[in-house]
Structures are given as structure tokens and as C-alpha cells.
Amino acid sequence: MAPKWQDLADRLAAEIRRGDFAPGQHLPHIRDLVAAGEGSKATVHTAYKALEAQGLVTSSRGHGTIVRPHGPVRPVRLVSKRVVLREFTRDDVDDVLAIIGDDKVTAWLSFDSRNRDQAIAMIEGALERAQQEPRTEYYLAVTKQGDNRVIGFARISFAGVKAGKLGYAIAAPEWGRGYATDAARALTTFAFTELGLHRISAAIGPENAASIAMVEKLGFTREGVLRDHVFTNGSWRDSILYSVLEHEWQA
Ligand SMILES: CC(C)(COP(=O)(O)OP(=O)(O)OC[C@H]1O[C@@H](n2cnc3c(N)ncnc32)[C@H](O)[C@@H]1OP(=O)(O)O)[C@@H](O)C(=O)NCCC(=O)NCCS
């Protein structure tokens, strides 16, 4: 039988993950849980320490333990014809790894293939930056309609004056079905209409025919070449810079 503190910690962890506590909210004071029959002071204290070790709460201070913010302050969900763009969750690691750990995909990106720890770090980083106020990055998971599994990502990060950089990738088995076009269109529309951006750019490897076809189809204009723009897969690579301006955008 698991010790009493462990049962309590497991139950509270499930409640925190489910979102029963708002980010920043305090957990109940230890003495209230003792009074409610959850166990001795030591039991509750040990359970809280276990939650802290899992990174679900910050340290016990004052009258209670504070729930660590565990997600974006205002989660974004964009629904388009074929895909849904949503915030990442920590459960997305395997799906993310299938994308950013795949050389077929990363051959076209600005970074080399990543391992599981790096996939976890990517999600943690995206969630952390999603909590910033003001938010300057929208790094979203792409899923199919009616299926919560992640098949790609799309990202806008602010850079410059009312400007954003667009990035995206789709898992290789799902290529050619219009998912990236849909995702990029939805995110660009969101950036112009909801975020008030004026300019969105995308830097694409000169040989990335699919990505170039996609932005041209969406109405982006070719601006020029960024020389030795990224160092990836062991060498420097140029990028072709594309952009679209607010008044040019036709969703
Ligand atoms: C680029 C990428 C995101 C496209 O994803 P996708 O879901 O297959 O894209 P779509 O199905 O929406 O297709 C986009 C367009 O590219 C075209 N296309 C696809 N593969 C192509 C290829 N090999 N050569 C030329 N055009 C191609 C499609 O025909 C489509 O145009 P169409 O609708 O006029 O036919 C995907 O290939 C990918 O993840 N690549 C690796 C990562 C990457 O390159 N990210 C972008 C970095 S700038």
C-alpha cells in the first residue's frame, strides 16, 4: 500500500494537471487538510514537497503552496478547415519527437534533429514563453480536426516593429494533404487580425520546394536572399526571405 502522503500527492497532482487549480492559486493551507482528515501535518507537508519535486508547485511559503503556472495565461485555439492549432501540453512529447526527431523534417529546418529530452525542453520553453505578458510568441501544436494528436507545429514570434516571423513543420507521413497551408493561413490571419501585426515573414531554404510553393500560394512576396542565414546539418545555408503585409493578406 502506498504511504498516505503518496496517495494525497497523487490526487493533488491529478487535480493540478486537470486544471482544478488556477495558475498562481494557493493550495489549501496544510492545517486545513489536517482538519479535513487528510493526515497529519507531516503527511500533508511531505505530499506538498512531492508536488514541488514534480515541478507542479512552488515552494511552501506563508499560508500555502502556490500552484506553478502550468499553461498559457490565455490559451489560443484556432480552428480552420482541416486543422486545429492549440497550445502544447506536456503530453505531446512523443508526437513532437516524431516531428523534430525526424531527419526528413529537420533537413529543412534551422536546427538538427532533436532527442526526447530536447523535445521536452522545446515544449517546456513554448509553455513558459506562452505565459509571458505581453506574449511575443505563439508556438502552437497542429492537430487534425477531431484528433488531439500533434501532427505539426506553427509558430509566430514577434521580431521588429509589428512584425512576426512565421515557422511551421508537419510530420512527414502527413505531408501533401494541405495541413501546413491551412495551419499557416490560420496563424497568419490570427496575427494580422488579433495580434495587430503589420508584417509576417518566412525564411525558407532555397531548395525547400514545398515550403516555397506554400507561401507563394498564400500570397507572400519574395524579398531576397539571406546569405549563410542558418547553420544546420553541418553547414551554412542561405534562406529566401518571403513576407506578406497586413493590407495584402487575403485569408
Ligand atoms: C513544408 C511543409 C510544412 C509542407 O507541409 P504540407 O502539409 O505537406 O503542405 P501542404 O500539403 O499544405 O502543401 C503545400 C504546397 O506545397 C506543394 N508541395 C508539396 N511538396 C512539394 C514538393 N516536393 N515540391 C513542390 N511542391 C510541393 C503542394 O503541392 C502544395 O501546393 P498545392 O496546394 O498548390 O498543391 C512540410 O513539407 C514540412 O514539414 N517540411 C519540413 C519542415 C519545413 O520545411 N518547414 C518549413 C521551413 S521554412
The ligand as a Gaussian input file, in Angstrom:
#p B3LYP/6-31G(d) Opt

LIG

0 1
 C        6.906000      22.428000     -45.898000
 C        5.848000      21.565000     -45.223000
 C        5.498000      22.210000     -43.890000
 C        4.616000      21.457000     -46.113000
 O        3.657000      20.722000     -45.405000
 P        2.421000      20.033000     -46.145000
 O        1.343000      19.811000     -45.140000
 O        2.892000      18.869000     -46.918000
 O        1.997000      21.203000     -47.138000
 P        0.686000      21.298000     -47.997000
 O        0.099000      19.914000     -48.175000
 O       -0.166000      22.334000     -47.389000
 O        1.273000      21.710000     -49.409000
 C        1.867000      22.938000     -49.638000
 C        2.144000      23.091000     -51.119000
 O        3.424000      22.552000     -51.413000
 C        3.339000      21.738000     -52.552000
 N        4.340000      20.715000     -52.442000
 C        4.387000      19.735000     -51.539000
 N        5.501000      19.009000     -51.705000
 C        6.159000      19.576000     -52.752000
 C        7.375000      19.303000     -53.417000
 N        8.165000      18.316000     -53.020000
 N        7.723000      20.089000     -54.431000
 C        6.945000      21.131000     -54.836000
 N        5.794000      21.441000     -54.230000
 C        5.400000      20.668000     -53.224000
 C        1.968000      21.180000     -52.502000
 O        1.601000      20.711000     -53.762000
 C        1.158000      22.347000     -52.005000
 O        0.769000      23.199000     -53.036000
 P       -0.630000      22.979000     -53.785000
 O       -1.684000      23.016000     -52.736000
 O       -0.676000      24.125000     -54.712000
 O       -0.575000      21.648000     -54.428000
 C        6.377000      20.127000     -44.967000
 O        6.866000      19.627000     -46.176000
 C        7.424000      20.048000     -43.905000
 O        7.127000      19.921000     -42.715000
 N        8.701000      20.119000     -44.316000
 C        9.804000      20.044000     -43.380000
 C        9.861000      21.260000     -42.480000
 C        9.853000      22.555000     -43.260000
 O       10.335000      22.614000     -44.382000
 N        9.317000      23.609000     -42.654000
 C        9.309000      24.903000     -43.263000
 C       10.624000      25.571000     -43.071000
 S       10.681000      27.114000     -43.932000

